[in-house]
Amino acid sequence: MPDAKSKAQQQAAGAALSAKRGETDKADLRGASERMFESMSEEELEEMASTDPSELPDTADDS
């Protein structure tokens, strides 16, 4: 699984990872974090969430 492409994606992965570990309630997830929770393993989420946010744009470029 590649690193996060944006700060928003990195944050969504962090939220999904927290729910996957049982630290937060799955019902609190929305949008991308909810889809990530369902489709990615804890290891994939951990890799994406650990991407250094200082090198990422706020949102991904859709081009």
Secondary structure, 3 states (H helix, E strand, C coil): CCCCCCHHHHHHHHHHHHHHCCCCCHHHCCHHHHHHHHHCCHHHHHHHHCCCHHHCCCCCCCC
